[in-house]
Amino acid sequence: MGKLEKSAGIAHAYGLQGREDRKWRQKQPNECVINEIVVLLSCCFVVAFGLQKWKSSVSLQAEMPPCDFVPEKYQSYTYDHMLKIRERNLSPTLLMVYKKPLLLHQGHMQWLFDYEGRRYLDLFAGIATVNVGHCHPKVTAAPQKQLARLWHTSNIYMHPPIQEYAEKLTSLLPDPLKVVFLTNSGSEANDLAMFLARLHTRSFDIICFRGAYHGGSPYTLGVTSVGYYKHGFASGFGCITTMLPDVFRGPWGGSHCRDSPVQTIRKCSCSEGVCHAKDQYIEQFQETLNTCVPKTIAGFIVEPIQGVNGTVQYPKGFLKEAFQLVRERGGLCISDEVQTGFGRTGSHFWGFQTHDVLPDIVTMAKGIGNGFPMAAVVTTKEIANALAQNLHFNTFGGNPVACVVGAAVLDAIEEDGLQQNSEEVGTYMLLELAKLREKFEIVGDVRGKGLMIGVEMVTNKGSCHPLPNEEFGQIWEDCKDMGILLGRGGLYRQTFRIKPPMCITKKDADFAVEVFRTALEKHVERAAAK
């Protein structure tokens, strides 16, 4: 194809093509020549300007903090071959993020390395899982030693790790929460907690919040209230959703509602110790009890801070009143600590403690094993006995390797001061991110506690409409390209989830905030260029 033909093709794509009527060309030759010249000049303009790839003038001003760890050389399949295997042999439900999915090779504390050796600051920690850091030396050594001694016997026999771990874990929970069931995943733990509540109370209905995520098993999907996890079959019989007390996006909220260093941009006139939003949401909770369930219920399952839904926090004092209302109906209160537990919120070891409540059942997973597949349900002796009426068995729950991993994680949290670090670095990072909310119209809310942080993106603060998926995705990509990995959540997938390994430093936080600021400025520049 010649140059003129290429230009005509480009012109056609932009609606600039000349008329092809031969009679018109014959009758008006001068106009025809002029027209061709105009078309050619237009094409040149399009090539020079219209098709030029947009390039931002914004550059990152901060350097990635140093790391003295050197990853091993990658020696597995090529990137393209890995993609083919994934498409051919792995479940199609496995979600991959980014336009070019990452192929990660190695991890060290708060850092991840891809197959080409590029380093990333991990701000999502395997979805709030790698609490003490990737390949933490103490946690890595524990299973290596146990693997040389005893892998598996099942829990029908005693072995030292299960007793030692049960004692160590329950020592961190208040009385009477002293009996532990060891399982393999958070879904399994919540499944068992619901089963226990129904057995103990001899009632069936369980209440949960809209926007909650408690697992993906057929049983727990009933209390998972996030649309894109739902499948088209009957599930959730006996599971009742109630209004989420979201002080940013919900109908009520003010400037003093949250247990967080950063409050919403909404204003209120509540005096000290009074929260109108909390009272309104409690009325809605009471309305659910009055209209949707019988006089007795099995329980209420709740995340102290919602995770998948984008770090949603409730008004202070809400859970305390809600727990009381549930217990008046004979129900048990279940605290899902899968994401909030093990010091992540900073001020307390367990999320329920930040609400000044004592649940009847506590579930935990993710950070319990720093990535090793394990989970637990902790409850009272009385409630645990409800399951002893018949046989209940778990082949892998409490196996020797899992138990030594869990014990090593607890030691690392204490020895490395990670709960305190979560509070200090998390508070610092929240306040720095809040400064970006003041500067950028698309940053609608910054919220969280400790190193459990959410940044909700909107089209503008006036409407609070979620930022369109394409725009959100480009900011996400820009952050990755500059070296930080963020999570994503919310009912509209409009919130950045920041839940890094709890070993990150203030220098890491500074770098992350600077990368995020740069990505936001690039977004502003792109929007202005449209």
C-alpha positions in Angstrom: 0.0 0.0 0.0 1.4 3.4 -1.0 1.6 6.5 1.3 -1.5 8.0 -0.3 -3.5 4.8 0.2 -2.4 4.6 3.8 -3.5 8.2 4.4 -6.8 7.5 2.7 -7.3 4.6 5.0 -6.6 6.7 8.1 -8.8 9.4 6.8 -11.6 6.9 6.3 -11.2 5.8 9.9 -11.7 9.4 11.0 -14.6 10.2 8.7 -12.4 12.4 6.4 -12.6 10.4 3.1 -13.3 12.4 -0.1 -16.3 11.6 -2.3 -15.8 8.7 -4.7 -18.4 9.8 -7.2 -16.7 9.5 -10.6 -19.2 11.8 -12.4 -18.6 14.5 -9.8 -14.8 14.1 -10.4 -15.2 14.4 -14.1 -17.5 17.4 -14.0 -15.5 19.3 -11.3 -11.8 18.4 -11.7 -10.5 21.5 -9.9 -12.8 20.9 -6.9 -11.7 17.2 -7.0 -8.0 18.1 -6.8 -8.7 20.6 -4.0 -10.6 18.0 -2.2 -7.8 15.5 -2.4 -5.3 18.1 -1.1 -7.6 18.9 1.8 -8.0 15.2 2.6 -4.2 14.6 2.4 -3.5 17.6 4.7 -6.2 16.4 7.1 -4.6 12.9 7.1 -1.2 14.4 7.9 -2.8 16.3 10.8 -4.4 13.2 12.1 -1.2 11.2 11.8 0.9 13.9 13.5 -1.6 14.7 16.3 -4.7 12.6 16.4 -3.0 9.2 16.4 -0.1 10.2 18.5 0.0 8.1 21.7 -0.8 10.2 24.8 2.1 10.6 27.1 1.9 12.1 30.5 4.2 14.9 31.6 3.9 13.8 35.2 6.8 11.8 36.6 7.4 10.0 39.9 9.4 12.2 42.3 10.2 9.5 44.9 12.6 6.5 44.7 11.6 3.1 45.9 13.1 2.4 49.3 16.2 0.1 49.2 16.1 -3.6 49.7 19.2 -5.7 50.2 17.5 -9.0 49.3 18.6 -10.4 45.9 16.0 -12.8 44.3 17.0 -16.1 42.8 17.2 -16.3 39.0 13.9 -17.3 37.5 14.3 -20.7 35.8 10.7 -22.0 35.0 8.6 -21.7 31.8 8.4 -18.6 29.7 5.8 -16.0 30.5 3.7 -16.9 27.4 3.8 -20.6 28.2 2.6 -19.9 31.7 -0.3 -18.0 30.3 -1.2 -20.9 28.0 -1.1 -23.4 30.9 -3.3 -21.1 33.0 -5.9 -20.7 30.2 -5.9 -24.4 29.4 -5.5 -26.2 32.7 -6.6 -23.9 35.6 -10.2 -23.0 36.6 -11.7 -20.2 34.4 -13.0 -18.6 37.6 -9.5 -17.7 38.7 -9.3 -13.9 38.4 -6.2 -12.3 37.0 -5.7 -8.5 37.4 -3.8 -6.0 35.3 -3.7 -5.8 31.5 -0.6 -7.8 31.5 -1.0 -10.2 34.5 2.0 -10.4 36.8 4.1 -13.5 37.0 5.6 -13.4 40.5 8.6 -15.4 41.3 9.8 -14.7 44.9 8.9 -12.7 48.0 10.8 -11.1 50.9 9.0 -9.4 53.7 7.0 -6.5 52.2 8.5 -7.0 48.7 7.6 -9.2 45.7 9.7 -9.9 42.7 8.5 -10.9 39.2 10.1 -13.3 36.8 12.3 -10.6 35.3 13.5 -9.5 38.7 11.4 -6.3 39.0 10.6 -5.4 42.6 7.1 -4.3 43.9 6.0 -3.0 47.2 3.2 -5.3 48.2 0.3 -3.3 49.7 -2.3 -6.2 49.5 -0.4 -9.0 51.2 -2.0 -11.8 49.3 -5.4 -10.3 50.2 -4.7 -9.3 53.8 -3.0 -12.7 54.4 0.8 -12.3 54.6 0.7 -10.4 57.9 4.3 -10.8 59.1 6.0 -10.6 55.7 6.8 -12.8 52.8 9.0 -15.8 53.7 9.6 -14.4 57.2 12.6 -16.3 58.5 11.0 -17.6 61.7 7.8 -18.7 60.0 9.8 -20.3 57.2 12.0 -22.3 59.6 9.2 -23.7 61.7 7.6 -25.9 59.0 11.0 -26.9 57.6 11.9 -28.3 61.0 8.5 -30.0 61.5 8.5 -31.6 58.1 11.6 -33.5 59.1 9.9 -34.8 62.2 6.2 -35.5 61.5 3.9 -34.3 58.6 0.6 -35.7 59.4 -1.3 -38.2 61.6 -4.8 -36.6 61.7 -6.1 -35.3 65.0 -7.3 -38.6 66.3 -3.9 -38.9 68.0 -2.2 -36.3 70.2 0.9 -34.6 68.9 2.7 -31.7 70.7 2.0 -29.0 68.1 -1.8 -29.1 68.3 -1.9 -28.8 72.1 0.8 -26.1 72.2 -0.8 -24.0 69.5 -4.3 -24.3 71.0 -3.0 -23.0 74.3 -1.1 -20.2 72.7 -3.9 -19.0 70.5 -6.7 -19.1 73.1 -4.4 -17.2 75.6 -4.9 -14.2 73.3 -8.7 -14.3 73.6 -10.8 -13.2 76.6 -12.7 -15.6 78.8 -14.8 -17.7 78.1 -13.5 -18.0 74.5 -11.2 -20.9 75.1 -12.2 -23.8 72.9 -10.8 -24.0 69.3 -11.7 -25.9 66.2 -8.9 -25.9 63.6 -9.9 -25.9 60.0 -8.3 -25.1 56.6 -9.9 -21.9 55.2 -12.0 -18.9 56.2 -15.0 -20.2 54.3 -14.8 -23.4 56.2 -14.4 -21.6 59.5 -17.5 -19.4 58.9 -19.4 -22.4 57.7 -18.7 -24.2 61.0 -19.5 -21.1 63.0 -23.0 -20.9 61.4 -23.5 -24.6 62.0 -22.5 -24.2 65.7 -24.9 -21.3 66.2 -27.8 -23.2 64.7 -27.1 -26.3 66.7 -26.7 -24.5 70.0 -29.7 -22.2 69.7 -32.0 -24.7 67.9 -32.9 -21.8 65.7 -32.1 -21.2 62.1 -32.1 -17.6 60.9 -28.8 -15.7 60.7 -28.5 -12.0 60.1 -25.7 -10.4 58.1 -24.9 -7.0 56.6 -25.3 -6.1 53.0 -21.8 -5.8 51.5 -20.5 -8.5 53.8 -18.1 -11.2 52.6 -18.0 -14.4 54.7 -16.9 -17.0 52.2 -17.7 -18.7 48.9 -18.9 -22.1 50.0 -22.6 -22.9 49.3 -23.4 -22.4 53.0 -21.5 -19.2 53.5 -22.7 -17.6 50.2 -26.0 -17.0 52.1 -24.2 -14.5 54.3 -22.0 -13.1 51.6 -23.9 -10.1 50.2 -21.7 -8.9 47.3 -23.4 -9.4 44.0 -20.5 -10.5 41.9 -19.9 -13.5 44.2 -23.5 -14.8 43.8 -24.4 -17.6 41.4 -27.7 -18.5 39.9 -28.9 -21.2 42.2 -30.8 -21.4 45.4 -28.5 -20.6 48.4 -28.8 -18.7 51.6 -31.9 -20.2 53.1 -32.3 -18.7 56.5 -29.8 -15.9 55.9 -31.2 -12.4 56.3 -29.4 -9.3 55.1 -29.9 -5.9 56.8 -28.8 -2.4 56.0 -25.1 -1.7 56.1 -24.3 1.1 58.5 -21.9 2.8 56.0 -21.4 6.4 57.2 -19.9 7.5 53.8 -22.2 5.9 51.2 -25.2 5.2 53.4 -28.1 7.5 54.1 -26.7 8.7 57.4 -23.2 9.7 58.4 -21.3 12.6 60.0 -17.9 13.9 60.9 -17.4 12.0 64.1 -18.8 8.5 63.4 -15.8 6.3 62.8 -13.1 4.8 65.0 -10.5 6.1 62.6 -7.9 9.0 62.4 -9.8 10.1 59.3 -13.5 10.9 59.2 -15.9 11.3 56.3 -16.3 14.7 54.5 -20.0 14.7 55.7 -20.8 17.2 58.4 -23.1 16.7 61.4 -24.1 18.6 64.5 -23.9 15.7 66.9 -22.7 16.6 70.4 -20.0 14.6 72.1 -21.1 11.1 72.9 -24.1 11.3 70.6 -24.3 9.9 67.1 -27.5 10.5 65.1 -26.2 8.2 62.3 -25.7 5.3 64.7 -29.2 5.7 66.2 -30.8 5.7 62.7 -28.9 2.5 61.6 -29.9 0.8 64.9 -33.5 1.6 64.0 -33.1 -0.2 60.7 -31.4 -3.2 62.4 -34.4 -3.3 64.8 -36.8 -3.1 61.9 -35.1 -6.2 60.3 -35.6 -8.1 63.6 -39.2 -7.0 63.8 -40.2 -7.9 60.2 -37.9 -10.5 58.7 -37.1 -13.1 61.3 -39.0 -15.1 64.0 -38.9 -14.3 67.7 -35.8 -16.4 68.1 -32.8 -16.4 65.8 -29.6 -18.4 65.5 -27.2 -15.4 65.3 -25.6 -12.4 63.7 -22.3 -12.7 61.8 -20.3 -9.6 61.2 -16.8 -8.4 60.1 -15.6 -5.7 62.6 -14.5 -3.8 59.5 -15.8 -5.0 56.1 -12.9 -6.2 54.0 -14.0 -7.1 50.5 -16.5 -4.3 50.4 -13.7 -1.8 50.7 -12.8 -1.3 54.4 -16.3 -0.1 55.5 -16.5 1.0 59.1 -19.6 1.4 61.2 -20.6 4.1 63.6 -18.9 3.9 67.0 -21.2 2.0 69.4 -23.3 0.4 66.7 -22.1 -3.2 67.2 -22.5 -3.0 71.0 -26.2 -2.2 70.6 -26.7 -4.6 67.8 -25.2 -7.5 69.8 -27.6 -6.7 72.6 -30.6 -6.8 70.3 -29.4 -10.2 68.8 -29.0 -11.7 72.3 -32.5 -10.5 73.3 -33.7 -12.9 70.4 -31.6 -15.8 71.8 -29.0 -15.4 69.0 -25.2 -15.8 69.1 -22.9 -13.1 67.9 -20.1 -14.2 65.5 -17.1 -12.0 64.8 -15.4 -12.8 61.5 -11.8 -11.8 62.1 -10.5 -13.3 58.9 -9.1 -9.9 57.8 -9.2 -7.8 61.0 -7.5 -10.2 63.4 -3.9 -10.7 64.5 -3.1 -7.0 65.2 -3.9 -5.6 61.8 -6.1 -2.8 63.2 -3.2 -1.6 65.4 -4.9 -0.6 68.6 -6.1 -4.1 69.4 -5.2 -7.7 68.5 -8.8 -8.5 67.5 -11.2 -6.3 65.5 -14.1 -7.0 67.9 -12.1 -5.4 70.7 -12.2 -2.1 68.9 -16.0 -2.1 69.3 -15.9 -3.0 73.0 -17.9 -6.2 72.5 -17.5 -9.8 73.4 -18.7 -12.3 70.7 -19.8 -15.8 71.3 -17.9 -17.2 68.4 -14.7 -15.9 66.7 -13.6 -17.1 63.2 -10.1 -16.4 61.8 -8.0 -17.4 58.7 -5.7 -15.6 56.3 -3.2 -14.0 58.6 -3.4 -16.9 61.0 -0.9 -18.8 58.9 0.8 -16.0 56.9 -0.3 -17.7 53.7 -0.3 -21.3 54.9 -3.8 -22.8 54.5 -5.2 -22.9 58.0 -8.1 -21.3 59.9 -9.9 -21.6 63.2 -13.1 -21.2 65.1 -12.9 -20.2 68.8 -15.9 -20.3 71.1 -17.0 -21.2 74.6 -17.1 -24.7 76.1 -20.9 -24.6 76.3 -21.3 -23.8 72.6 -18.6 -26.2 71.5 -20.5 -29.0 73.3 -23.4 -28.6 70.8 -21.2 -30.2 68.2 -20.3 -33.2 70.5 -23.8 -34.7 70.1 -22.5 -36.5 67.0 -19.2 -37.0 65.3 -17.5 -34.0 63.7 -14.2 -34.6 62.0 -11.6 -32.7 60.0 -8.8 -34.6 58.4 -6.3 -31.8 58.0 -7.5 -29.3 60.6 -4.7 -29.0 63.3 -2.1 -31.0 61.4 1.4 -30.7 62.9 2.8 -28.5 60.1 -0.1 -26.0 60.3 0.1 -25.8 64.0 3.9 -24.9 64.1 3.3 -22.3 61.4 0.5 -20.7 63.4 2.6 -20.6 66.5 5.5 -19.1 64.7 3.2 -16.4 63.3 2.1 -15.5 66.8 5.7 -15.3 67.9 6.7 -13.1 65.0 3.9 -10.6 65.6 5.0 -10.3 69.2 8.8 -10.3 68.7 8.7 -7.9 65.7 6.2 -5.5 67.4 3.9 -5.8 64.4 0.7 -4.8 66.1 2.3 -1.5 67.3 3.8 -1.0 63.8 0.4 -1.4 62.3 -1.0 1.3 64.5 1.9 3.7 63.9 2.5 3.2 60.2 -1.2 2.8 59.5 -2.2 6.0 61.2 0.6 7.8 59.4 -0.4 6.5 56.1 -4.1 7.3 56.6 -3.3 10.9 57.4 -1.1 11.2 54.4 -3.7 9.7 52.1 -6.3 12.1 53.6 -4.2 15.0 52.2 -4.7 13.6 48.8 -8.5 13.5 49.4 -8.3 17.2 50.0 -6.4 17.8 46.7 -8.2 15.5 44.3 -11.9 15.6 43.5 -12.0 11.9 42.6 -10.8 10.7 46.0 -14.2 10.5 47.8 -13.2 8.8 51.1 -10.2 7.7 53.0 -10.9 5.3 55.9 -9.6 2.5 58.0 -7.7 1.7 61.2 -4.2 0.4 61.5 -3.0 -1.2 58.3 -6.5 -1.9 57.0 -7.2 1.0 54.7 -9.7 1.9 52.0 -9.6 4.7 49.5 -12.9 5.1 47.7 -12.9 6.7 44.2 -15.7 8.8 42.9 -16.5 10.9 39.8 -16.8 13.9 42.2 -17.4 14.5 45.9 -20.8 16.1 45.2 -22.5 13.0 43.7 -20.2 10.3 45.1 -20.9 8.2 42.0 -18.3 5.5 41.7 -15.4 6.3 39.4 -15.9 4.5 36.1 -14.2 1.1 35.8 -11.9 2.2 32.9 -10.6 5.2 34.8 -10.1 3.3 38.1 -8.3 0.6 36.2 -5.9 3.0 34.6 -4.9 4.4 38.0 -4.5 0.9 39.2 -2.2 0.1 36.3 -0.2 3.2 36.7 0.5 2.4 40.4 1.6 -1.1 39.4 3.9 0.3 36.7 5.5 2.6 39.3 6.1 -0.3 41.7 3.2 -0.7 44.1 0.5 -3.4 44.2 -2.9 -2.4 45.5 -6.1 -4.4 46.1 -9.5 -3.5 44.8 -13.0 -3.9 46.4 -16.4 -2.4 47.0 -19.8 -3.2 45.7 -18.9 -1.3 42.5 -15.2 -2.2 42.7 -14.5 1.4 43.3 -12.2 1.2 46.3 -8.5 0.7 46.6 -7.8 -1.8 49.4 -4.5 -1.2 51.3 -3.6 -4.2 53.6 0.1 -4.7 53.4 2.4 -7.0 55.4 2.5 -5.4 58.8 6.2 -5.0 58.6 6.1 -2.0 56.2 7.9 1.2 57.3 7.1 4.9 57.1 9.5 5.2 54.2 7.5 2.5 52.4 4.3 4.4 53.2 5.8 7.7 51.9 6.8 6.0 48.6 3.3 4.4 48.3 1.5 7.7 48.8 3.8 9.5 46.3 3.1 6.8 43.7 -0.6 7.1 44.3 -0.4 10.9 44.1 1.5 10.6 40.8 -1.1 8.2 39.4 -3.9 10.6 40.4 -2.1 13.5 38.7 -1.7 11.4 35.5 -5.5 10.8 35.7 -6.2 14.5 35.9 -3.9 15.2 33.0 -5.6 12.4 30.9 -9.0 13.8 31.7 -8.0 17.3 30.7 -6.6 16.0 27.4 -9.9 14.4 26.3 
